[in-house]
């Protein structure tokens, strides 16, 4: 190894890095006004961007999907209302989108892609302790009135599609209630007639005491039996009313909250100013760093 090479100083990478950072810092401090100008310009542009932003609207309908129970009313039945993914697919299916778009006066392509579904906290039936699903159907990005119309129409489609079991059950129970009511009326007429016959037998002086006793005994038997049947029908009617209420409140699907169009919260002016200022600062720092190399190249040319 030559003496000259031994005397040549070795370069320290860390020292070079410190020199480079120092050069960058001097370039920034020398042209600090570029960073300040960038911050001011960015803040102004950010504020103007938030003012000129277009408004959008959204509307959400909250659906209770229901929890069908077995005819005994004690065990849940696994069906479409208990499958949130199936209902979500139903809401966004081509058939549903086309039907709803036609109903509210839009092209299907205008509605498609603006629908979202999201499961939300369920509620619990107090009698059976079964958590039933709730689903939020949201339409966003359409004209203000169309958002609410579309969300509510989608909710109607869901309720009609998945609620047939509960509706059939409620109808059967209402038929049973009507039958019990008609039977109670017939029993009431029979009781009234039996009591009238009692009075007639008691007031009839043309029959013997023995015949009166026999007739009154028969009438008492009729009245006792009618009262027993009446009590049974009253209890049955009370039970049927409870089952109807259970089916309506727990088993049947329904729209819990209809959709109302609301303005979505866009970026605030404060956040727009902050973001714009940060971007402007970055641009200003880059300008300060590149100022000298660009100026040197321009002079050399």
Residue pairs with C-beta under 8 A, 6 or more apart in sequence:
24 289
27 288
27 289
27 291
27 292
28 35
28 285
28 288
28 289
30 288
31 287
31 288
31 291
32 288
34 284
34 285
34 287
34 288
34 291
35 281
35 284
35 285
35 288
36 284
37 280
37 284
38 280
38 281
38 282
38 283
38 284
38 285
38 287
39 277
39 280
39 281
39 284
40 280
41 280
42 276
42 277
42 278
42 279
42 280
42 281
42 283
43 273
43 274
43 276
43 277
43 280
44 276
45 276
45 280
46 272
46 273
46 274
46 275
46 276
46 277
46 279
47 269
47 272
47 273
47 276
49 267
49 272
49 276
50 266
50 267
50 268
50 269
50 271
50 272
50 273
51 269
53 266
53 267
55 263
55 264
55 266
56 140
56 141
56 263
56 264
56 266
57 140
57 142
57 143
57 144
57 147
57 261
57 262
57 263
57 264
58 138
58 139
58 140
58 141
58 147
58 261
58 262
58 264
59 138
59 139
59 140
59 147
59 148
59 150
59 151
59 152
59 259
59 260
59 261
59 262
60 136
60 137
60 138
60 151
60 257
60 259
61 136
61 137
61 151
61 152
61 154
61 155
61 255
61 257
61 258
61 259
62 120
62 134
62 135
62 136
62 137
62 255
62 256
62 257
63 87
63 134
63 135
63 136
63 137
63 155
63 158
63 159
63 253
63 254
63 255
63 256
64 123
64 132
64 133
64 134
64 253
64 254
64 255
64 256
65 81
65 82
65 84
65 87
65 132
65 133
65 134
65 135
65 158
65 162
65 253
66 81
66 132
66 162
66 163
66 166
66 250
66 251
66 252
66 253
66 254
67 76
67 81
67 82
67 125
67 128
67 130
67 131
67 132
67 250
67 251
68 76
68 77
68 79
68 81
68 82
68 165
68 166
68 169
68 251
69 75
69 76
69 77
69 128
69 130
69 246
69 247
69 250
69 251
70 76
70 77
71 169
73 127
73 128
73 243
73 246
74 128
76 82
76 128
76 130
77 165
79 162
79 165
80 86
80 87
80 161
80 162
81 87
81 132
81 133
81 162
81 163
81 253
82 132
82 133
84 119
84 133
84 135
87 117
87 135
87 158
87 162
88 117
88 135
90 96
90 157
90 158
90 161
90 162
91 115
91 117
91 137
91 154
91 157
91 158
92 112
92 115
92 117
94 108
94 112
96 154
96 157
97 108
97 111
97 112
97 115
98 108
99 157
100 111
100 150
100 153
100 154
100 157
101 107
101 108
101 110
101 111
101 150
102 108
103 149
103 153
104 111
104 146
104 149
104 150
104 153
105 146
106 142
106 146
106 150
110 142
111 139
111 142
111 150
114 139
114 140
114 141
114 142
114 150
115 137
115 138
115 139
115 150
115 154
116 137
116 138
116 140
117 135
117 136
117 137
117 138
118 135
118 136
118 138
119 133
119 134
119 135
119 136
120 134
120 135
120 136
121 134
122 131
122 132
122 133
122 134
123 131
123 132
123 134
124 130
124 131
124 132
125 132
125 246
125 249
125 250
127 246
127 250
128 250
130 250
132 250
134 256
135 158
137 151
137 154
137 155
137 158
137 259
138 151
139 146
139 147
139 148
139 150
139 151
139 154
139 259
140 147
140 264
141 147
142 150
144 261
145 261
147 259
147 261
148 258
148 259
148 260
148 261
151 259
152 255
152 258
152 259
155 255
155 258
155 259
156 255
158 253
159 253
159 254
159 255
162 253
163 252
163 253
163 254
165 251
166 247
166 251
166 252
166 253
167 252
169 247
169 251
170 244
170 247
170 248
170 252
173 240
173 243
173 244
173 247
174 244
176 236
176 240
177 237
177 240
177 241
177 244
180 233
180 236
180 237
180 240
181 237
183 229
183 233
184 230
184 233
184 234
184 237
187 226
187 229
187 230
187 233
188 230
190 222
190 226
191 223
191 226
191 227
191 230
194 219
194 222
194 223
194 226
195 223
197 215
197 219
198 216
198 219
198 220
198 223
201 207
201 212
201 215
201 216
201 219
202 212
202 216
204 212
207 215
267 275
